[in-house]
């Protein structure tokens, strides 16, 4: 009897290890099959064949591939915001045209405008050629300020200008955003400045250009009655933001020893300095980043090139080397005769939807050499030529 029991136990042990071996081989076969499936759908740059998706592999044990590869849609759009009030429709549309004309990747526009301008924006953008229209989406928003202080914010500097301060609180679903004034013209793809987000350090949440390169003609260092960033202040006409970080940041300030969040700091700051600020919301931004300099990424003047960079002679070295990337026609120079070189670029883009604008623009610029900015106008077309060539080849 004992002999039969031993034999039975040996048989059971043999069967157990045999089954274990079979299951192990089956698992190995299934793992190899899954691995090959992943390989078959991969392409060299890491994307799946589904456009806009990535195969994301979650790290597992060393030496093992995670078989639960998850597809996640990557947003390749550049997100661009503008605020338009009063007679700014045409100028804003020209800015948007410059953005879509040269950009290679899709765009999303966030247009904040007075109610009476909404239909005009929809009709104008909807009338563009379908090939252009397919490259962007847009959303139109009303002008919105905090109810308790709406009148004060509306009358600060220019009508609606301070709306930009509240974009992180309104567009809560947007992670990053490029804000530009209506008098901006892109001379190269929007995605090139959008790429600067990847250069932010872990503490940086916004990027702007200096107000001046030459302190001898600087405004803040000569006239400001409030704190400002750096040696010559910053210009907010082109402002790149990581808004997730901005919403989470607790800002140091000179009003209280307690750091404040973005939505908490704006109104107290206005109440303290409203009699001392000249440039409205830009001055408030200067005060904020004066106390939080580690939070600002400063990009070169070629990303925000204004008449101040050439009106007394060329003083933007980066533009001298690489050309102007973004033209900023502040002080209304697109609409008067004070800076004909700036006006020539504006009118060339305003009147053209195709890349044929380059030749008539160069002809127009030749008539502006009696001004300092006209003599530097080759910097306007230096980068523009490359953008036009790129677009022509792509089409």
URFEN-V678204 format. One line per field, one symbol per residue. ss: DSSP state (a for helix, b for strand, c for the rest). psi: psi as a letter, one per 40 degrees, with the letter a starting at -180 (. if undefined). burial: 1 if it has 24 or more other C-alpha atoms within 12 Angstrom, else 0. A space follows every 50 residues. Layout:
BEGIN
ss: ???
psi: ???
burial: ???
END
This chain:
BEGIN
ss: caaaaaaaaaaaaaaaaaaaaaaaaaaaaaaaaaaaaaaaacccccbccc ccbbbbcccccccccccccbbbbccccbbbbbbbccccaaaaaaaaaaaa aaccccbbbbbbbcaaaaaaaaaaaacccaaaaccbbbbbbbccccaaaa aaaaccccccaaaaaaaaaacccccbbbbbcccbbbcccaaaaaaaaaac cccccbbbbbccccaaaccaaaaccccccccccbbbbbbbbbaaaaaacb bccccccccbbaaaaaaaaaaaacccccccaaaaaaaaaaacaaabbbbc aaacbcaaacccccccaaaaaacccbbbcaaacccccccaaaaaaaaaaa acccccaaaaaaaaaaaacccaaaaccaaaaaaaaaaaaaaaaac
psi: ddddddddddddddddddddddddddddddddddddddddeiideeiieh heiihhhhhaiheihhefhhhhhhheihhhiihhibfedddddddddddd deidiiihhhhhiideeddddddddeeiiddddeeiiihhiihhihddfd ddddehbihededddeddddgdehdiihhiidfihheiidedddeedeeh ieeheihiiididhddeiddedeifiiihadeiihedhhhhgddddddih hiifdiehiiidedddddddddedeeidfbddddddddedefdeehhhii deeghiddeedeihfgdddddeihdhhhgiffeeeaedgddddddddddd eheieeedddddddddeeeeiddddeedddeddddddddddddd.
burial: 00000000000000000000000000000000000001000000001100 00011000000000000010000000111111111001111111111111 11111111111111001100110010000001001111011111100000 01110100111111111111100111111111111111111111111001 00011111111111000011100101111111111111111110111010 11100000010111111011001100101111111111111110111111 11111111111001110011011111111101110000111111111111 001110110011011001001111111111111110110010000
END
